[in-house]
């Protein structure tokens, strides 16, 4: 079963660029299950940081805790289904002792959360590789990872990924908490959906841009975007909107 699952995940990574890793661990080394999953995403370099096309699912057998870490791109697709993913993992964790009577200890229940992500993520432009599952015993380190610095034109399309257009945007961060929310047509409902807030930036040619930021983006980048006036290169996905302002969901950023 495990070999079949690994092949499915590998084939999916080759076709879509979405990399999914499922981990069965003995303990969490003092971390919460979600923090452990995020640390393992950085350590194992799951997906590409700039487009957020990775996912790590964790079951801690000893404590029966479960954790989920989703890259920013995957999170935009699964923001309303994280609890469902955890429920699938928790079902396996709660029945872990019974599963040990199976020849290998693995079951469809363990792999169901990853398979749910596989079935609901389509073609993209990410790294084509996959580490489908494994058992981990060591504590995860927390290295800092950085995007390579680039100085592209103001807004440059990078193609399509996870069913939406991606772009690299260069400009200055105006405000993390914009005062002119009405003028920018900031969508309160979308802020709730992503679990974060909107920032305002201005491109070199004067365009006002709204960036919706999920807190996981800054967590994965290991740093917070600073205050207004600093220049950045942002990678973002344009959201479907009828607004007059240019609006994106932030995937990653680099200081210029």
PEDA-V615145 format. One record per residue. N is the residue number from 1. SS is DSSP state (A for helix, B for strand, O for the rest). OMEGA is omega as a letter, one per 20 degrees, with the letter a starting at -180 (* if undefined). NEAR is the number of other ideal C-beta (glycine too) atoms within 12 Angstrom. Layout:
# PEDA-V615145
N/SS/OMEGA/NEAR + N/SS/OMEGA/NEAR
This chain:
# PEDA-V615145
1/O/a/22 + 2/A/a/24 + 3/A/r/14 + 4/A/a/17 + 5/A/a/31 + 6/A/r/25 + 7/A/r/18 + 8/A/a/27 + 9/A/r/37 + 10/A/r/24 + 11/A/r/20 + 12/A/r/32 + 13/A/r/34 + 14/A/a/19 + 15/A/a/20 + 16/A/a/38 + 17/O/a/33 + 18/O/a/45 + 19/B/a/43 + 20/B/a/48 + 21/B/r/43 + 22/B/a/47 + 23/B/r/41 + 24/B/a/38 + 25/B/a/37 + 26/O/r/20 + 27/O/a/23 + 28/O/r/31 + 29/O/r/23 + 30/O/r/13 + 31/O/r/24 + 32/O/a/19 + 33/A/r/33 + 34/A/r/28 + 35/A/r/27 + 36/A/r/37 + 37/A/r/44 + 38/A/r/36 + 39/A/r/34 + 40/A/r/41 + 41/A/r/43 + 42/A/a/29 + 43/A/a/25 + 44/A/a/33 + 45/O/a/22 + 46/O/a/43 + 47/O/r/45 + 48/O/a/35 + 49/O/a/34 + 50/O/r/38 + 51/O/r/42 + 52/O/a/46 + 53/O/r/46 + 54/B/r/49 + 55/B/r/53 + 56/B/a/46 + 57/B/a/49 + 58/B/r/49 + 59/B/r/47 + 60/B/a/34 + 61/O/a/30 + 62/O/a/17 + 63/O/a/23 + 64/O/r/23 + 65/B/r/29 + 66/B/a/39 + 67/B/a/37 + 68/B/r/44 + 69/B/a/43 + 70/B/r/47 + 71/O/a/48 + 72/A/a/49 + 73/A/r/48 + 74/A/a/49 + 75/A/r/43 + 76/A/r/42 + 77/A/a/34 + 78/A/a/37 + 79/O/a/27 + 80/O/a/16 + 81/O/r/23 + 82/A/r/30 + 83/A/r/15 + 84/A/r/20 + 85/A/a/40 + 86/A/r/29 + 87/A/r/19 + 88/A/r/30 + 89/A/a/43 + 90/A/r/28 + 91/A/r/24 + 92/A/a/36 + 93/A/a/31 + 94/A/a/21 + 95/O/a/22 + 96/A/a/29 + 97/A/r/14 + 98/A/a/14 + 99/A/a/24 + 100/O/r/16 + 101/O/r/12 + 102/O/a/18 + 103/O/a/10 + 104/O/a/18 + 105/O/r/22 + 106/O/r/30 + 107/O/r/28 + 108/A/a/21 + 109/A/r/30 + 110/A/a/38 + 111/A/a/38 + 112/A/a/27 + 113/A/r/42 + 114/A/a/47 + 115/A/r/28 + 116/A/r/28 + 117/A/a/46 + 118/A/a/35 + 119/A/a/20 + 120/A/r/25 + 121/O/a/38 + 122/O/a/23 + 123/O/r/20 + 124/O/a/37 + 125/O/a/29 + 126/O/r/41 + 127/O/r/25 + 128/O/r/21 + 129/O/a/26 + 130/O/r/35 + 131/O/a/28 + 132/O/a/36 + 133/B/r/36 + 134/B/r/26 + 135/B/a/20 + 136/B/r/28 + 137/O/a/16 + 138/O/r/18 + 139/O/a/18 + 140/O/r/29 + 141/O/a/15 + 142/O/r/19 + 143/O/r/15 + 144/O/r/13 + 145/O/a/26 + 146/O/r/18 + 147/O/r/27 + 148/O/a/16 + 149/O/r/16 + 150/O/r/21 + 151/O/a/18 + 152/O/r/23 + 153/O/a/17 + 154/O/r/25 + 155/B/a/28 + 156/B/r/20 + 157/B/a/21 + 158/B/a/30 + 159/B/a/21 + 160/B/r/21 + 161/B/a/38 + 162/O/r/37 + 163/O/r/24 + 164/B/a/30 + 165/B/r/26 + 166/B/a/37 + 167/B/r/36 + 168/B/a/36 + 169/B/r/45 + 170/B/r/31 + 171/B/a/36 + 172/B/r/30 + 173/B/a/34 + 174/B/a/31 + 175/B/r/27 + 176/O/r/24 + 177/O/a/19 + 178/O/r/28 + 179/O/a/14 + 180/O/a/16 + 181/A/r/20 + 182/A/a/13 + 183/A/r/15 + 184/A/a/30 + 185/O/r/23 + 186/O/a/32 + 187/O/a/24 + 188/A/a/15 + 189/A/a/12 + 190/A/r/27 + 191/A/r/26 + 192/A/a/16 + 193/A/a/21 + 194/A/r/36 + 195/O/a/23 + 196/O/a/29 + 197/B/a/28 + 198/B/r/41 + 199/B/r/43 + 200/B/r/36 + 201/B/r/42 + 202/B/r/31 + 203/B/a/29 + 204/O/r/20 + 205/O/r/15 + 206/O/r/13 + 207/O/r/25 + 208/B/a/30 + 209/B/r/40 + 210/B/r/39 + 211/B/r/48 + 212/B/a/43 + 213/B/r/41 + 214/O/a/37 + 215/A/r/22 + 216/A/r/38 + 217/A/a/42 + 218/A/r/25 + 219/A/a/30 + 220/A/r/46 + 221/A/a/32 + 222/O/r/21 + 223/O/r/19 + 224/O/r/20 + 225/O/a/32 + 226/O/a/19 + 227/O/a/15 + 228/O/r/20 + 229/O/a/16 + 230/O/a/24 + 231/B/a/25 + 232/B/r/41 + 233/B/a/37 + 234/B/r/48 + 235/B/a/43 + 236/B/r/45 + 237/B/a/44 + 238/B/a/33 + 239/O/r/33 + 240/O/a/15 + 241/O/r/22 + 242/O/a/9 + 243/O/r/23 + 244/O/a/13 + 245/O/r/28 + 246/B/a/29 + 247/B/a/35 + 248/B/r/44 + 249/B/a/45 + 250/B/r/47 + 251/B/r/51 + 252/B/a/44 + 253/B/r/40 + 254/B/r/28 + 255/B/r/22 + 256/O/*/23
